[in-house]
Amino acid sequence: MARLYQSAVHRNQWIAYVQDLGWVMFPDREDGWEMRQPARGLDPLYLREMPVRCAEKAGFPQHGYVPELAEVA
């Protein structure tokens, strides 16, 4: 399961929570998902949940499926 968020503080980044991966942030640009890094110090007050399709161009896994986690399992 994956959830996507926009942050009022990190305007050019997507924030995501991915089960078994945790909180990550990645650039809002083509293939930004490949540059994801752990997200720390997030304040839920500034997060707004978004449909996962909004980050499709950034390569965010659709339907909550993260291929690299499936390979590990």
Backbone hydrogen bonds, N-H to C=O, Kabsch-Sander energy under -0.5 kcal/mol:
donor,donor_aa,acceptor,acceptor_aa,energy
3,R,17,Y,-2.5
4,L,50,M,-0.7
5,Y,15,I,-3.3
6,Q,48,R,-2.4
7,S,10,H,-0.5
7,S,13,Q,-0.5
8,A,46,Y,-2.1
11,R,9,V,-1.0
13,Q,10,H,-1.4
14,W,26,F,-3.4
15,I,5,Y,-2.4
16,A,24,V,-2.8
17,Y,3,R,-2.3
18,V,16,A,-0.5
18,V,22,G,-2.3
19,Q,1,M,-2.6
21,L,18,V,-2.3
22,G,18,V,-3.4
24,V,16,A,-2.6
25,M,37,Q,-2.6
26,F,14,W,-2.1
28,D,12,N,-2.4
29,R,27,P,-1.8
31,D,57,K,-1.5
32,G,29,R,-2.2
33,W,58,A,-3.3
34,E,31,D,-1.1
35,M,32,G,-2.0
36,R,33,W,-1.6
37,Q,25,M,-2.2
39,A,23,W,-1.9
40,R,38,P,-0.6
46,Y,43,D,-2.3
47,L,44,P,-1.2
48,R,6,Q,-2.3
50,M,4,L,-2.9
54,C,51,P,-1.9
55,A,52,V,-1.4
56,E,53,R,-1.5
58,A,55,A,-0.5
59,G,56,E,-1.6
60,F,55,A,-1.9
64,G,61,P,-0.9
65,Y,62,Q,-1.5
66,V,64,G,-0.6
69,L,66,V,-1.3
70,A,66,V,-1.4
71,E,67,P,-1.6
72,V,68,E,-0.9
73,A,69,L,-1.6
